[in-house]
Structure formats: structure tokens, C-alpha cells
């Protein structure tokens, strides 16, 4: 599952269905219509299959990096994701 950093508002809550399950891609429309000046926080989403959040909302990239370190991510992977804004789940070389 690939990862992408999405800019959200600090109080953003990903939409859920009647069973409190995340709605796949449910963040796209609300964030599209949200004033970009309000999107000051960071949240990581998986972007290959469903488009649902895999992290809480963080006020800074430093807080996000700390969360990844706590989850035992290698520093090289954290640096790649933070500098590129996304990380693939699979790379095929021919």
C-alpha cells in the first residue's frame, strides 16, 4: 500500500459510514472545497486500494516523523516520504 501525505485542517475528521468505518476516498470532496489556507496540518493516507487515513492528524511534519519513528519506520523511509510527499508500495524494474 503506497502512502501519501495530505494537507488537512487541524480538526479534520475523515468521513465514516453508518458503521463508523472510513469511507474510501471520502476525504477528497471535503478537502477539494476547503480553503487551502485552512489546510495547515498533515495526515497520511494509503493511496493504492482504498484511500483511507493511516495516521492521525499532525500539526507539523516533525510530529508526523516522530509518529513514524514510534511505529518503527526506518529513518530513510521517513525522510523519503517527508521530502517527496508520497512513497510507493512497490517498484518494478525491468
Residue pairs with C-beta under 8 A, 6 or more apart in sequence:
1 46
1 47
1 48
1 49
1 54
1 89
2 46
2 47
2 48
2 86
2 87
2 88
2 89
3 44
3 45
3 46
3 47
3 54
3 81
3 86
3 87
3 89
4 44
4 45
4 46
4 47
4 85
4 86
4 87
5 42
5 43
5 44
5 64
5 81
5 82
5 85
5 86
6 27
6 31
6 42
6 43
6 44
6 45
7 31
7 36
7 39
7 40
7 41
7 42
8 27
8 31
8 39
8 41
8 42
8 43
8 57
9 34
9 38
9 39
9 40
9 41
10 40
10 41
10 57
10 59
11 57
12 27
12 30
12 31
12 41
12 43
12 57
14 22
14 23
14 26
14 27
14 43
14 52
14 53
15 22
15 23
15 26
15 27
15 30
16 22
16 23
16 26
17 23
22 50
22 52
22 53
24 50
24 51
24 52
25 50
25 51
26 51
26 52
27 45
27 51
27 53
28 51
31 39
40 59
41 57
41 58
41 59
42 57
42 58
42 59
42 60
42 61
42 63
42 64
43 53
43 55
43 56
43 57
43 58
44 53
44 54
44 55
44 64
44 81
45 51
45 52
45 53
45 54
46 52
46 54
47 86
48 89
55 64
55 67
56 67
58 64
58 67
61 82
64 82
65 78
65 82
68 77
68 78
68 81
69 75
69 78
77 87
80 87
81 87
